[in-house]
Amino acid sequence: MGIGTDGLSQAAAAGAAAATTTLLLYPLDVVKTRLNTGTDEKGVKYDGVLDVLQRQWRRRGLRGFYSGIQVRASRRRKPASPCAPAPLAAERDVGLPAAGR
């Protein structure tokens, strides 16, 4: 009963996958946000994705593509797979019928 080593491995893998995804895709989110804003800090309009990439790189370098990532990383997320089946397992252990049956 409870979370075994397999569950802990899955939780660790899920956390690593989430961190990797955030690190790889966050710069695209920054570009998307800048495009949605439409202009830079000085009010100059962006001409497209390449324009955003060039200006961001010139102004701030690689750090510019990761500004604000601390906020995203510190957000509390809803627990994933290891905790999701817990209510069903508890119902089964106590002898309750499965929901929806």
DSSP file (Angstrom, degrees, kcal/mol; ACC not computed):
  #  RESIDUE AA STRUCTURE BP1 BP2  ACC     N-H-->O    O-->H-N    N-H-->O    O-->H-N    TCO  KAPPA ALPHA  PHI   PSI    X-CA   Y-CA   Z-CA
    1    1 A M              0   0    0      0, 0.0     2,-0.1     0, 0.0    88,-0.0   0.000 360.0 360.0 360.0 155.2    0.0    0.0    0.0
    2    2 A G        -     0   0    0     84,-0.1     2,-0.7     2,-0.0     5,-0.1  -0.317 360.0 -33.9  87.6-173.6    1.2    3.6   -0.5
    3    3 A I        -     0   0    0     -2,-0.1     2,-0.1     4,-0.1    80,-0.0  -0.755  65.2-165.6 -87.4 119.3    3.7    4.9   -3.0
    4    4 A G     >  -     0   0    0     -2,-0.7     4,-2.1     1,-0.0     5,-0.2  -0.137  43.7 -81.1 -88.8-170.3    6.4    2.4   -3.7
    5    5 A T  H  > S+     0   0    0      1,-0.2     4,-2.4     2,-0.2     5,-0.2   0.832 130.4  57.9 -65.4 -30.2    9.7    2.9   -5.4
    6    6 A D  H  > S+     0   0    0      2,-0.2     4,-2.2     1,-0.2    -1,-0.2   0.919 107.2  47.5 -64.8 -42.0    8.0    2.6   -8.7
    7    7 A G  H  > S+     0   0    0      2,-0.2     4,-2.4     1,-0.2    -2,-0.2   0.887 112.0  49.6 -64.8 -39.7    5.7    5.5   -7.8
    8    8 A L  H  X S+     0   0    0     -4,-2.1     4,-2.5     2,-0.2    -1,-0.2   0.882 109.8  51.4 -67.4 -37.2    8.7    7.6   -6.6
    9    9 A S  H  X S+     0   0    0     -4,-2.4     4,-2.6     2,-0.2    -2,-0.2   0.911 110.8  48.4 -64.1 -41.6   10.5    6.9   -9.8
   10   10 A Q  H  X S+     0   0    0     -4,-2.2     4,-2.6     2,-0.2    -2,-0.2   0.902 111.3  49.9 -65.7 -40.0    7.5    8.0  -11.8
   11   11 A A  H  X S+     0   0    0     -4,-2.4     4,-2.3     2,-0.2    -2,-0.2   0.914 112.3  47.6 -64.5 -42.1    7.2   11.2   -9.7
   12   12 A A  H  X S+     0   0    0     -4,-2.5     4,-2.5     2,-0.2    -2,-0.2   0.910 112.6  49.1 -64.7 -41.8   10.9   11.9  -10.2
   13   13 A A  H  X S+     0   0    0     -4,-2.6     4,-2.5     2,-0.2    -2,-0.2   0.902 110.7  50.5 -64.4 -40.5   10.6   11.3  -14.0
   14   14 A A  H  X S+     0   0    0     -4,-2.6     4,-2.3     2,-0.2    -2,-0.2   0.907 111.6  48.1 -64.1 -41.3    7.6   13.5  -14.2
   15   15 A G  H  X S+     0   0    0     -4,-2.3     4,-2.3     2,-0.2    -2,-0.2   0.910 112.5  48.0 -64.9 -42.5    9.4   16.3  -12.4
   16   16 A A  H  X S+     0   0    0     -4,-2.5     4,-2.4     2,-0.2    -2,-0.2   0.894 111.9  50.2 -64.8 -39.8   12.5   16.0  -14.6
   17   17 A A  H  X S+     0   0    0     -4,-2.5     4,-2.6     2,-0.2    -2,-0.2   0.910 110.9  49.0 -64.8 -42.1   10.3   16.0  -17.7
   18   18 A A  H  X S+     0   0    0     -4,-2.3     4,-2.3     2,-0.2    -2,-0.2   0.915 112.5  47.8 -64.2 -42.6    8.5   19.1  -16.5
   19   19 A A  H  X S+     0   0    0     -4,-2.3     4,-2.5     2,-0.2    -2,-0.2   0.914 113.0  48.0 -64.8 -42.7   11.7   20.9  -15.8
   20   20 A T  H  X S+     0   0    0     -4,-2.4     4,-2.3     2,-0.2     5,-0.2   0.919 111.5  50.1 -63.9 -44.1   13.3   19.9  -19.1
   21   21 A T  H  X S+     0   0    0     -4,-2.6     4,-2.7     1,-0.2     5,-0.3   0.921 111.3  49.0 -60.4 -44.9   10.2   21.0  -21.0
   22   22 A T  H  X S+     0   0    0     -4,-2.3     4,-2.1     1,-0.2    -2,-0.2   0.931 111.6  48.9 -61.8 -45.8   10.2   24.4  -19.2
   23   23 A L  H  < S+     0   0    0     -4,-2.5    -1,-0.2     1,-0.2    -2,-0.2   0.872 117.7  40.8 -62.8 -37.3   13.9   25.0  -19.9
   24   24 A L  H  < S+     0   0    0     -4,-2.3     4,-0.3    -5,-0.2    -2,-0.2   0.862 124.1  34.0 -80.2 -36.2   13.5   24.1  -23.6
   25   25 A L  H >X S+     0   0    0     -4,-2.7     4,-1.5    -5,-0.2     3,-0.6   0.614  92.5  85.9-100.2 -13.1   10.2   25.9  -24.4
   26   26 A Y  H 3X S+     0   0    0     -4,-2.1     4,-2.2    -5,-0.3     3,-0.2   0.893  85.9  57.5 -58.4 -41.3   10.3   28.9  -22.1
   27   27 A P  H 3> S+     0   0    0      0, 0.0     4,-2.1     0, 0.0    -1,-0.2   0.878 105.2  52.1 -57.6 -35.3   12.2   31.0  -24.7
   28   28 A L  H <> S+     0   0    0     -3,-0.6     4,-2.5    -4,-0.3    -2,-0.2   0.863 107.2  52.6 -67.2 -34.2    9.4   30.4  -27.2
   29   29 A D  H  X S+     0   0    0     -4,-1.5     4,-2.5    -3,-0.2    -1,-0.2   0.885 107.6  51.6 -66.7 -38.0    6.9   31.6  -24.7
   30   30 A V  H  X S+     0   0    0     -4,-2.2     4,-2.4    35,-0.3    -2,-0.2   0.929 111.1  47.4 -62.6 -45.2    8.9   34.8  -24.2
   31   31 A V  H  X S+     0   0    0     -4,-2.1     4,-2.5     2,-0.2    -2,-0.2   0.923 112.1  49.9 -62.2 -44.9    8.9   35.3  -28.0
   32   32 A K  H  X S+     0   0    0     -4,-2.5     4,-2.4     1,-0.2    -1,-0.2   0.909 110.7  49.7 -60.2 -43.2    5.2   34.7  -28.2
   33   33 A T  H  X S+     0   0    0     -4,-2.5     4,-2.1     2,-0.2    -1,-0.2   0.911 110.7  49.5 -63.8 -42.2    4.5   37.1  -25.3
   34   34 A R  H  X S+     0   0    0     -4,-2.4     4,-2.1     1,-0.2    -2,-0.2   0.911 111.3  49.3 -63.7 -41.4    6.6   39.8  -27.0
   35   35 A L  H  < S+     0   0    0     -4,-2.5    -2,-0.2     1,-0.2    -1,-0.2   0.905 110.5  50.5 -64.1 -40.4    4.7   39.3  -30.3
   36   36 A N  H  < S+     0   0    0     -4,-2.4    -1,-0.2     1,-0.2    -2,-0.2   0.857 108.1  52.9 -66.1 -34.1    1.4   39.5  -28.5
   37   37 A T  H  < S-     0   0    0     -4,-2.1    -1,-0.2    -5,-0.2    -2,-0.2   0.897  96.3-152.8 -66.2 -39.7    2.5   42.7  -26.8
   38   38 A G     <  +     0   0    0     -4,-2.1     8,-2.3    -5,-0.2     2,-0.3  -0.007  61.8  52.3  95.6 -30.6    3.3   44.1  -30.3
   39   39 A T  B    S-A   45   0A   0      6,-0.3     6,-0.2    -5,-0.1    -1,-0.1  -0.924  76.0-118.3-136.7 161.3    6.1   46.5  -29.3
   40   40 A D    >   -     0   0    0      4,-2.2     3,-1.6    -2,-0.3    -1,-0.0  -0.155  51.9 -79.8 -84.7-171.6    9.3   46.6  -27.3
   41   41 A E  T 3  S+     0   0    0      1,-0.3    -1,-0.1     2,-0.1    -2,-0.0   0.769 132.3  51.5 -62.6 -25.7    9.9   48.7  -24.2
   42   42 A K  T 3  S-     0   0    0      2,-0.1    -1,-0.3     3,-0.0     3,-0.1   0.468 120.4-106.6 -90.7  -2.0   10.6   51.7  -26.3
   43   43 A G  S <  S+     0   0    0     -3,-1.6     2,-0.4     1,-0.3    -2,-0.1   0.548  70.0 145.9  90.0   7.9    7.3   51.4  -28.3
   44   44 A V        -     0   0    0      1,-0.1    -4,-2.2    -5,-0.0    -1,-0.3  -0.686  50.2-119.9 -83.2 127.8    9.0   50.1  -31.5
   45   45 A K  B     -A   39   0A   0     -2,-0.4    -6,-0.3    -6,-0.2     2,-0.2  -0.367  20.9-122.5 -70.8 141.7    6.8   47.6  -33.3
   46   46 A Y        -     0   0    0     -8,-2.3     3,-0.1   -12,-0.2    -1,-0.1  -0.595  10.2-155.1 -81.0 145.1    8.0   44.1  -33.9
   47   47 A D        -     0   0    0      1,-0.3     2,-0.3    -2,-0.2    -1,-0.1   0.509  62.0 -60.5 -96.5  -7.4    8.1   42.8  -37.5
   48   48 A G  S  > S-     0   0    0      1,-0.1     4,-2.1     2,-0.0    -1,-0.3  -0.948  72.7 -48.5 153.6-172.4    7.9   39.1  -36.6
   49   49 A V  H  > S+     0   0    0     -2,-0.3     4,-2.7     1,-0.2     5,-0.2   0.912 129.2  50.0 -60.8 -46.8    9.5   36.2  -34.8
   50   50 A L  H  > S+     0   0    0      1,-0.2     4,-2.7     2,-0.2    -1,-0.2   0.878 109.2  52.7 -62.3 -37.0   13.0   36.8  -36.2
   51   51 A D  H  > S+     0   0    0      2,-0.2     4,-2.5     1,-0.2     5,-0.3   0.917 110.4  47.5 -63.7 -43.5   12.8   40.5  -35.3
   52   52 A V  H  X S+     0   0    0     -4,-2.1     4,-2.7     2,-0.2     5,-0.3   0.937 112.8  49.3 -62.1 -46.7   11.9   39.5  -31.7
   53   53 A L  H  X S+     0   0    0     -4,-2.7     4,-2.3     1,-0.2    -2,-0.2   0.923 113.3  46.1 -59.5 -45.9   14.7   37.0  -31.5
   54   54 A Q  H  X S+     0   0    0     -4,-2.7     4,-2.5     2,-0.2    -2,-0.2   0.935 115.6  44.3 -65.0 -46.9   17.3   39.5  -32.9
   55   55 A R  H  X S+     0   0    0     -4,-2.5     4,-2.5     1,-0.2     5,-0.3   0.914 113.9  49.9 -65.8 -41.8   16.3   42.3  -30.6
   56   56 A Q  H  X>S+     0   0    0     -4,-2.7     4,-2.5    -5,-0.3     5,-0.7   0.918 113.0  46.9 -62.3 -43.8   16.0   40.1  -27.5
   57   57 A W  H  X5S+     0   0    0     -4,-2.3     4,-1.3    -5,-0.3    -2,-0.2   0.914 113.6  48.0 -65.4 -43.4   19.5   38.6  -28.2
   58   58 A R  H  <5S+     0   0    0     -4,-2.5    -2,-0.2    -5,-0.2    -1,-0.2   0.898 118.4  40.1 -64.3 -41.3   21.1   42.1  -28.8
   59   59 A R  H  <5S+     0   0    0     -4,-2.5    -2,-0.2    -5,-0.2    -1,-0.2   0.920 139.0   1.4 -76.4 -44.8   19.6   43.6  -25.7
   60   60 A R  H ><5S-     0   0    0     -4,-2.5     3,-0.7    -5,-0.3     4,-0.4   0.471  83.2-146.2-128.5  -4.9   19.9   40.9  -23.1
   61   61 A G  G >X< -     0   0    0     -4,-1.3     3,-0.9    -5,-0.7     4,-0.5  -0.325  68.7 -24.4  67.0-153.6   21.6   37.9  -24.7
   62   62 A L  G >4 S+     0   0    0      1,-0.2     3,-1.2     2,-0.2     4,-0.5   0.840 135.0  64.6 -63.0 -34.7   20.6   34.4  -23.5
   63   63 A R  G X4 S+     0   0    0     -3,-0.7     3,-1.3     1,-0.3     4,-0.4   0.829  91.9  64.7 -58.8 -31.7   19.3   35.8  -20.2
   64   64 A G  G X4 S+     0   0    0     -3,-0.9     3,-0.6    -4,-0.4    -1,-0.3   0.802  97.8  53.9 -62.9 -28.8   16.6   37.7  -22.0
   65   65 A F  G << S+     0   0    0     -3,-1.2   -35,-0.3    -4,-0.5    -1,-0.3   0.600 113.5  42.6 -81.7 -10.9   15.0   34.5  -23.1
   66   66 A Y  G X  S+     0   0    0     -3,-1.3     3,-1.9    -4,-0.5     4,-0.3   0.240  77.6 131.3-117.9  11.8   14.8   33.2  -19.6
   67   67 A S  T <  S+     0   0    0     -3,-0.6    -3,-0.0    -4,-0.4    -4,-0.0  -0.500  78.4  19.2 -67.1 130.2   13.7   36.4  -17.7
   68   68 A G  T >> S+     0   0    0     -2,-0.3     4,-1.3     3,-0.0     3,-0.6   0.406  84.7 120.1  92.1  -1.4   10.8   35.5  -15.5
   69   69 A I  H <>  +     0   0    0     -3,-1.9     4,-2.7     1,-0.2     5,-0.2   0.797  66.5  66.0 -67.4 -25.9   11.4   31.7  -15.5
   70   70 A Q  H 3> S+     0   0    0     -4,-0.3     4,-1.7     1,-0.2    -1,-0.2   0.888  99.5  51.4 -61.4 -38.2   11.8   31.8  -11.7
   71   71 A V  H <> S+     0   0    0     -3,-0.6     4,-0.8     2,-0.2    -1,-0.2   0.929 111.9  45.7 -64.9 -45.0    8.2   32.7  -11.3
   72   72 A R  H >< S+     0   0    0     -4,-1.3     3,-0.7     1,-0.2    -2,-0.2   0.912 113.0  50.2 -64.6 -42.0    7.1   29.8  -13.5
   73   73 A A  H 3< S+     0   0    0     -4,-2.7    -1,-0.2     1,-0.2    -2,-0.2   0.801 109.6  51.5 -68.3 -28.2    9.4   27.4  -11.7
   74   74 A S  H 3< S+     0   0    0     -4,-1.7    -1,-0.2    -5,-0.2    -2,-0.2   0.593  82.9 111.8 -87.5  -9.4    8.1   28.4   -8.3
   75   75 A R  S << S-     0   0    0     -4,-0.8     2,-0.4    -3,-0.7    -3,-0.0  -0.359  73.5-119.0 -62.6 140.3    4.4   28.0   -9.1
   76   76 A R        -     0   0    0     -2,-0.0     2,-0.3     3,-0.0    -1,-0.1  -0.684  32.0-156.0 -80.2 132.5    2.8   25.1   -7.3
   77   77 A R        -     0   0    0     -2,-0.4     3,-0.1     1,-0.0    -1,-0.0  -0.781  25.3 -97.3-109.0 154.0    1.5   22.6   -9.7
   78   78 A K        -     0   0    0     -2,-0.3    -1,-0.0     1,-0.1     0, 0.0  -0.474  53.9 -97.6 -64.9 134.3   -1.3   20.1   -9.2
   79   79 A P        -     0   0    0      0, 0.0    -1,-0.1     0, 0.0    -3,-0.0  -0.221  44.4-147.9 -56.3 143.5    0.2   16.7   -8.3
   80   80 A A    >>  -     0   0    0     -3,-0.1     3,-1.6     3,-0.1     4,-1.2   0.150  47.6 -28.4 -96.4-147.8    0.5   14.4  -11.2
   81   81 A S  T 34 S+     0   0    0      1,-0.3     3,-0.2     2,-0.2   -70,-0.1   0.691 121.6  58.2 -44.8 -46.3    0.3   10.6  -11.6
   82   82 A P  T 34 S+     0   0    0      0, 0.0    -1,-0.3     0, 0.0     4,-0.1   0.851 116.1  35.8 -62.0 -30.8    1.4    9.2   -8.3
   83   83 A C  T X4 S+     0   0    0     -3,-1.6     3,-1.2     1,-0.1    -2,-0.2   0.716 100.5  76.9 -92.7 -21.7   -1.3   11.0   -6.3
   84   84 A A  T 3< S+     0   0    0     -4,-1.2     4,-0.3     1,-0.3    -1,-0.1   0.888  96.9  44.2 -60.1 -42.8   -4.1   10.8   -8.9
   85   85 A P  T 3> S+     0   0    0      0, 0.0     4,-2.3     0, 0.0    -1,-0.3   0.528  87.3  96.9 -81.3  -1.4   -5.0    7.1   -8.3
   86   86 A A  H <> S+     0   0    0     -3,-1.2     4,-2.6     1,-0.2     5,-0.2   0.896  81.0  49.5 -56.4 -46.8   -4.9    7.5   -4.5
   87   87 A P  H  > S+     0   0    0      0, 0.0     4,-2.4     0, 0.0    -1,-0.2   0.905 112.2  49.2 -60.6 -38.6   -8.7    8.0   -4.0
   88   88 A L  H  > S+     0   0    0     -4,-0.3     4,-2.2     2,-0.2    -2,-0.2   0.907 112.0  47.8 -66.1 -40.8   -9.5    5.0   -6.2
   89   89 A A  H  X S+     0   0    0     -4,-2.3     4,-2.6     2,-0.2    -1,-0.2   0.893 111.2  51.3 -66.3 -39.2   -7.0    2.8   -4.2
   90   90 A A  H  X S+     0   0    0     -4,-2.6     4,-1.8    -5,-0.2     6,-0.2   0.917 110.0  49.0 -64.1 -42.6   -8.4    4.0   -0.9
   91   91 A E  H  X>S+     0   0    0     -4,-2.4     5,-2.7    -5,-0.2     4,-1.1   0.917 112.6  48.3 -61.6 -42.6  -11.9    3.2   -2.0
   92   92 A R  H  <5S+     0   0    0     -4,-2.2     3,-0.3     1,-0.2    -2,-0.2   0.909 110.2  51.1 -64.1 -42.9  -10.8   -0.3   -3.1
   93   93 A D  H  <5S+     0   0    0     -4,-2.6    -1,-0.2     1,-0.2    -2,-0.2   0.832 113.2  44.9 -65.7 -32.6   -8.9   -0.9    0.1
   94   94 A V  H  <5S-     0   0    0     -4,-1.8    -1,-0.2    -5,-0.2    -2,-0.2   0.629 117.5-112.6 -86.9 -13.8  -11.9    0.0    2.2
   95   95 A G  T  <5 +     0   0    0     -4,-1.1    -3,-0.2    -3,-0.3    -4,-0.1   0.659  63.0 150.1  93.5  17.3  -14.3   -2.0    0.0
   96   96 A L      < -     0   0    0     -5,-2.7    -1,-0.3    -6,-0.2     2,-0.1  -0.548  51.9-105.7 -80.1 148.1  -16.3    0.8   -1.5
   97   97 A P        -     0   0    0      0, 0.0    -1,-0.1     0, 0.0     3,-0.1  -0.420  43.5 -96.4 -69.3 150.4  -17.7    0.4   -5.0
   98   98 A A    >   -     0   0    0      1,-0.1     3,-1.4    -2,-0.1   -10,-0.0  -0.373  47.5 -96.3 -66.1 144.8  -15.9    2.3   -7.8
   99   99 A A  T 3  S+     0   0    0      1,-0.2    -1,-0.1     2,-0.1   -11,-0.0  -0.328 107.7  26.2 -62.8 140.8  -17.5    5.6   -8.7
  100  100 A G  T 3         0   0    0     -3,-0.1    -1,-0.2     1,-0.0    -2,-0.1   0.528 360.0 360.0  85.6   6.5  -19.8    5.5  -11.7
  101  101 A R    <         0   0    0     -3,-1.4    -2,-0.1    -4,-0.0    -3,-0.1   0.394 360.0 360.0-114.7 360.0  -20.7    1.8  -11.3
